[in-house]
Amino acid sequence: MTDESGGPFMAIINNLRRVLALRRVITRLQPDVAVSMMSAANVHLALASIGLRGFFTVGSERIHPPLFPLGAFWETLRARLYGCLGAVVALTTDPPPGCSDIPGYARLS
């Protein structure tokens, strides 16, 4: 799942393959909880879990988002898709982009 992308088109194809592979694993294993660690994996998990039921999803930010921007494309995906996750954990006092707009968002510290 670590294919090098040969440009924007292949990057999209490779990421869709990752999402579909993750969705197949989730469907096959039927976990109670699925946890992702890192921004891109959080987006992949959010996309893979759309429409699936019976498990809880947790995305974990391992960076301080304002200090390590991901680029416009990934920032947009992160802001729009983190609301699809059951919870987002961030090792910072500032919420990741889009998290403070999630219904039920609460800062736990």
Secondary structure, DSSP 8 states (H G I E B T S, - for coil): -----SSHHHHHHHHHHHHHHHHHHHHHH--SEEEEESHHHHHHHHHHHTT--SSEEEEEE-S-GGGS---HHHHHHHHHHGGGSSEEEESSSS--TTGGGSTT-----
